[in-house]
Amino acid sequence: MKMLESFKEWLKSAPEAAKIEAREIALDFDPDSDVPSPVRSMRLPKGWNEAAARALSDLLDTPRPTRTRTKPGLKAYAGLVAQIPAGKEREVENSIEPAIDRLSGSLTWAVARAGLIEDTEDANRLRDTLALSMLGRFVVPEADLWRHGGADWAYGDAIPSSTPARRTDRFSASAEDAPERLRQVAQKELRSSVLDVGARVMKDRLSAIGEACRRCSGEAERFDPRQNAALARAMRQALRDGVPEEAVERALALAQQGADDDTLAGLAPEMETPAACVLEVAPGLLEALEADSAWSFGPKGGSVRARGFRNTIARSIWSFGAPQLSFHESPTETGAVVYLNLPAFLDASGLRTDLLSDTVFAWTTALSVSAPKDEPVAGTFSLSGMAAVLMSCGIAYDSEIGRKTAAAITRLITGYMRQACAQTGAMAPALGADIEFDAGELPQALQTLADGLRELPARFEAKGALSRPGVLLSALPVPADVAPLIEADALGASHVINSITTDMGETGGSTLRDSARNGLKALGLNASQIEKAEDHAAGHGTFKGAPGISFEDLMLKGVPIEALERMDDSIGEGASIRFAFNRWTLGDRVCRDILRLPHDVVAEQGQSLCAAAGYSDSDVAIADRYAHGSGQLDDAPSLSPEQRRVFEQPSNRAQLAMAAALESQMSGVCDTRLALDAAATIDDVAELFDLAMKVGLRQVAMRRTGSGLFDMLPAIDFDKGDYTAEPQKERIIERTVEVERVVEKPAARRKLPDRRKGYIQKATVGGHKVYLHTGEFDDGELGEIFIDMHKEGAAFRSLMNNFAIAISIGLQYGVPLEEYVDAFVFTRFEPAGPVEGNDSIQQATSILDYLFRELGVSYLGRDDLAEISPDKADPGGLGQGVEQEKLLQEDAARFISRGFSRGQVPDNILMFAGAAKKAANANDGDEIVQEEIVEIEHASASSTVATTSPVSEVSAYLGDPCPECGHFTLVSEGNGSRCDACNWSG
């Protein structure tokens, strides 16, 4: 057998790559749960990132025997022997080492049993090659191999049957029923989309019922919709959206038994994924299109014009992304899939063809020998990261040399597979046309590629009869559960999406991808030129020195360094300059005294003061590009046009051409998936259809993004609110060829009056003072809130201020207050505890819990959220003695703001506060709680109502705003002044 020595040399040159260390992996957690995130201890390679570690943790989830013994009566081959359990104790594999050992050991044992390994030393070489290729991520097996590969050999566990592949419905374009099949494809896709939406709506509505039950504080009222208003709304919404009554009743019954959202969602039907449809197009259709002739559907199927039939196919693809197209015969079986990570074979010296040769030889041998002889295919090698290899070598994806290089790498791998098949007696893939490079045509990093092509045997000479199934070479999409393990800039046959990626270091921000940085080096750029290009693509991470809006410009205007540093920190964390330049970052004093912005402008445009400070959208865009970069290198001014071309995003035509180049040298399929722009037309789809047919691809799929039917449906946000009382918004219907788009006019913002009423509630929650300020519309509805916590830290105070603004904007755009109340009551975080100063609420689980319970009690009549008995809350309650049996007369000045009324209300007003609030129930929202206000003339000097006017006290104020808090409460004190509101003096 061929000697495999290259990986031992690689291990000596890169010992850190195989170093294993213990790590703590944070597993997925529920953000709504108080339970800390679970952590799993695993042994993993040192260089793996968090995403790769978590992905492997998810794959190694099957308990295995902790102790095994040699299986009796079974012969050992080359020192390898199968095992069986030696006890009942089991645990999951918490290290990558046993997973690699069982997979590489079982494959080597299969090769030894076939008589292809002569001694233990050869077996160890093959085993080490398989193991190190996985450890270094030169190859990444599919999920089933990671989970169960070799478990029967290493542990004696039965390997479960693999998940059946998604069914593929194939039909020919020349079949008699082809037009009807096309129509069925469209109807099936449309019906699946509609049913999927219905299932998701049902799950959301049933989950809302469970949420309403969990959030209610009273045990007796929790499951009673007559006393739990949120539950009543959720049930009405579910019934209105078509959820069956039986499902609503079962959801409520399950909620009573403590069922979680997953259990409730299980009442909704699970939707079957429709089978993939592949339309096989014969070459004759291209000839008919060019001749503009008829296309026949068999002897009895009739005929239509070829262009009309082509347009029907294009229309179906434009509308639904189906069917997929096949213009050339392609294999339908794949077997076990092993992903060949091509960028891993590149190092500082170039393409390591020695490692590539040993990897392909070892895995082709192992897959072909271990598969049953009656299988049509032993397995599949799937190329991944070809685009990253080209970029790393400074070769443009959309270029003749790029396609030629990709085809050459594919041909070299096919040649190595043929060498393995010659020794194992497996069916060998065919070689494509010869590829030769001129002197100097390839970059230095790929010189070994040309040498490897020349060394390939010209003829295939098998040592014995070809009795084993062969291995396919394809370029398939990488599944989501395996993709993090590869950790490459490009997956499958796709291109490199952009030139930057998130910096996983301590600084955060963005940085150049490895392939882009290596590509700049291959193009001959020095370190300073690469840094300049990186600044253009990834940005500087600061607005110091930026054009348009800069740190220095604002400092010259007098903005304090502390405010500019806060703004720069926000920009460094990824915020746009447009939103980092706000009133809370700068401070109201800076906005008023330094930037000279009017108070109403700061209040109205506080979230973004760029325009108010005189900066245009162009200034903001220029500064943002300086700080955050453009994300691409194809428009970097420091690069030449030829250099920029290496980093361009390839067009759909370029992707089709690259797929054709790869398929010319492989036995399998280059799965090509084209994403068309949302504005693409049916003619654009037809044009790509014609091009794919000309190059004869084995499989291609096209789909619009952003506005296709399947992209619109998951983006719909189904609200859980009860909006029966709201008028229906005007709808504008626009019709296209196949899809009806419903466009709603944006919601209009309801402005608060400039002089508005409301109240201020002071309270203490867990020892922390909280001031709640409310502002109301003319009809008494809540329109804004302000939250002040003066003794808290600046970060928490700013966060609460911004939260209050977000709530206020939502209220002014029509979001019902009851939705906010249902969402935030009973949230738990510090500060929390006893509430002092509020007559209805005595305990709160958080600041938000207190605030929204107070708003619910005051504005919605939600007495179910109050914790004080109605007889104590109602001053006119009976049964408390003779004095309490009488209606209590209160001074109206305690309830009516003289400043707001400006003397329009007489002083001789008494308030009888005896009308009890109406408790919330299932029919809330329509009743109005009224208070009787009775005007009574003063009859005698012994009047019980004090009518002293505060004019004399108000006239003592100077009339200037306080520099600290902005209130007009400055009074003279000595040689200076003092603020009654905040005690500022100056």
ABEGO torsion letter per residue (X at the ends): XBBBAAAAAAAAABAAAABBBBBBBBBBBBAABABBBBBBBBBBBAABBAAAAAAAAAABABBBBABBBBBBGBBBBGGBBBBBBABABBBBBABAAAAAAAAAAAAAAAAAAAGABABAAAAAAAAAAAAAAAAAGABBBBAAAAAABGAAAAAGBBBBBBBBBBBBBBBBAABAAAAAAAAAAAAAAAAAAAAAAAAAAAAAAAAAAAAAAAABABAAAAABAAABAAAAAAAAAAAAAGBBAAAAAAAAAAAAAGBBAAAAAAABBBBBBBBBBBBBBBAAAAAAAAAGBBBBBEAAAEBBBAAAAAAAAAAAAAAAGOBBBBABBBBABAEBBBBBBAAAABBAAEBBAAAAAAAAAAAAAAAAAABBAABABAEBBBBBGAAAAAAAAGBBABBAAAAAAAAAAAAAAAAAAAAAAAAAGBBBBBBBBBBBBBBGABBAAAAAAAAAAAABBABBBBABBBABBBBBBBBBBBBAAAAAAAGBABBEABBBABABBBBABAAEEBBBBAAAAAAAAAAGBBAAAAAAAAAAAAEAGBABGBBGBBAAAAAAAGBBAAAAAAAAAAAAAGBBAAAABBAAAAEAAAAAAAAGBBAAAAAAAAABAAAAAGBBAAAAAAAAAAAAEAGBAAABAABBAAAAAAABBBBAAAAAAAAAAAAAABABBBBBBBBBBAABBAAAAAAAAAAAAAAGBABBBBBBBGABAAAAAAABBBBABBAAABBBBBBBBBBBAABBBBBBBBBBBBBBBABBBEBBBBBBBGGBBBBBBBBBBAAGBBABBBBBBAABBAAAAAAAAAAAAAAAAAAAAGBBAAAAAAAABGBBBOBBEBBBGBAABABBABAAAAAAAAAAAAAAGBAAABABBAAAABAABBGAEAAAABBBBBBAAAABBAAAAGGABBABBBBBBABBBBBBBAABGABBBBBBBBBBBBABAABABBABBAAAAAAABAGBBBAAAGBBABBBBEABBBBAAAGBBX
